[in-house]
Amino acid sequence: QVQLVESGGGLVQAGGSLRLSCAASGSHFDTMAWYRQAPGSQRELVAVIRSGGATNYADSVKGRFTISRDNAKNTVALQMNSLKPEDTAVYYCYAEQRAWRLYTYWGQGTQVTVSS
């Protein structure tokens, strides 16, 4: 019954900004993250945030993207500034839930297109 639903994707000019949001149902998620996949490329990790607040970013987005979360509501957002054409990809929300075992979940993806 767990669902991750992304929103906020779209078309933007280089140098512009977008904010992606992910609304999650279910229990508390220990780790939430954003991945992206460009055509012809493998899926790559963009940003991670743990329940304690620690974050990590891919070198290609460091200083431009910011990940945040609301632990009570199980939501995660990705603020993307100074966008570049190479940021064009399908962006996926990801979550991990630790109970008696580890469960992993993926959103359906949202398209981000950055034009020159």
Backbone torsions as a table, in degrees:
resi	resn	phi	psi	omega
1	GLN	NA	-6.2	178.1
2	VAL	-70.2	133.8	177.0
3	GLN	-136.8	139.8	173.1
4	LEU	-118.4	121.7	-175.3
5	VAL	-121.4	115.5	179.8
6	GLU	-90.5	154.0	174.3
7	SER	-153.5	164.2	174.8
8	GLY	105.5	-5.5	178.1
9	GLY	-70.3	167.4	179.5
10	GLY	164.5	-165.0	-179.5
11	LEU	-104.2	132.0	-178.7
12	VAL	-145.3	150.4	176.3
13	GLN	-75.8	152.2	175.1
14	ALA	-55.2	137.3	-176.1
15	GLY	91.5	-10.7	-179.8
16	GLY	-84.5	-172.2	-175.8
17	SER	-133.4	151.6	171.5
18	LEU	-142.1	153.0	174.9
19	ARG	-124.8	117.3	177.3
20	LEU	-93.8	143.1	177.6
21	SER	-128.0	150.0	177.8
22	CYS	-134.4	118.5	177.3
23	ALA	-101.4	121.8	-175.7
24	ALA	-113.2	139.4	172.4
25	SER	-102.1	165.2	177.6
26	GLY	102.3	-158.2	-175.7
27	SER	-80.2	-178.0	176.8
28	HIS	-63.2	137.7	177.7
29	PHE	-106.5	126.2	-177.2
30	ASP	-69.8	-42.0	-179.0
31	THR	-129.6	134.7	173.6
32	MET	-129.2	149.8	-173.4
33	ALA	-155.1	165.4	171.0
34	TRP	-118.9	131.4	171.7
35	TYR	-115.8	165.4	173.6
36	ARG	-145.7	154.8	179.3
37	GLN	-141.9	117.2	176.2
38	ALA	-89.9	156.8	178.2
39	PRO	-56.2	131.2	179.3
40	GLY	78.1	4.7	-178.5
41	SER	-121.2	159.4	176.1
42	GLN	-80.1	157.5	178.4
43	ARG	-67.6	133.9	-177.1
44	GLU	-126.1	149.4	177.3
45	LEU	-76.3	131.5	179.7
46	VAL	-101.6	-51.3	-177.3
47	ALA	-156.5	147.3	-179.2
48	VAL	-131.4	142.6	171.8
49	ILE	-138.2	130.8	178.9
50	ARG	-96.0	167.4	-176.4
51	SER	-61.7	-28.3	177.5
52	GLY	-78.8	-6.4	176.2
53	GLY	103.2	-8.7	179.3
54	ALA	-66.2	139.1	-178.0
55	THR	-127.8	154.4	172.9
56	ASN	-141.6	146.5	-178.2
57	TYR	-131.4	149.2	169.5
58	ALA	-64.7	145.3	-178.7
59	ASP	-57.0	-32.7	-176.1
60	SER	-69.7	-18.7	-177.9
61	VAL	-116.9	-5.0	-177.1
62	LYS	-59.5	131.1	-178.4
63	GLY	89.7	-12.5	-179.9
64	ARG	-113.8	-35.2	-177.7
65	PHE	-106.9	148.3	176.0
66	THR	-134.9	126.5	177.2
67	ILE	-101.1	142.4	178.6
68	SER	-146.3	162.7	-179.8
69	ARG	-150.2	158.1	172.3
70	ASP	-116.5	106.0	-174.6
71	ASN	-63.9	-35.4	-178.5
72	ALA	-68.5	-34.9	-176.5
73	LYS	-100.0	-4.4	-178.4
74	ASN	54.3	49.4	174.9
75	THR	-119.0	152.0	178.0
76	VAL	-139.2	143.3	-179.1
77	ALA	-130.0	155.9	176.0
78	LEU	-131.4	108.9	175.4
79	GLN	-87.1	120.7	-175.8
80	MET	-116.0	114.5	179.2
81	ASN	-115.6	163.0	178.8
82	SER	49.4	49.4	-174.8
83	LEU	-65.2	144.7	179.8
84	LYS	-119.6	155.8	177.3
85	PRO	-54.5	-33.6	179.6
86	GLU	-70.4	-7.2	173.2
87	ASP	-80.2	-8.8	-179.9
88	THR	-60.5	124.1	-177.1
89	ALA	-177.7	171.0	166.1
90	VAL	-88.5	126.3	-178.0
91	TYR	-102.0	132.6	-176.0
92	TYR	-119.3	134.8	171.6
93	CYS	-84.3	141.5	-177.7
94	TYR	-135.4	143.4	179.0
95	ALA	-145.9	148.0	175.2
96	GLU	-120.2	137.8	178.4
97	GLN	-125.8	119.8	180.0
98	ARG	-99.1	116.2	172.6
99	ALA	-121.6	-122.5	172.6
100	TRP	-77.3	-13.1	170.7
101	ARG	-149.7	172.6	-177.6
102	LEU	-90.7	127.4	174.9
103	TYR	-111.4	142.5	178.7
104	THR	-125.1	146.6	-175.7
105	TYR	-140.0	149.9	177.8
106	TRP	-127.9	143.7	170.0
107	GLY	-80.5	176.6	-176.5
108	GLN	-82.3	-15.8	179.4
109	GLY	96.7	149.2	175.9
110	THR	-137.2	136.3	-174.2
111	GLN	-80.6	131.3	171.5
112	VAL	-120.2	122.6	179.8
113	THR	-123.2	124.3	-179.9
114	VAL	-114.4	118.8	-178.0
115	SER	-100.7	153.0	178.9
116	SER	-82.2	NA	NA
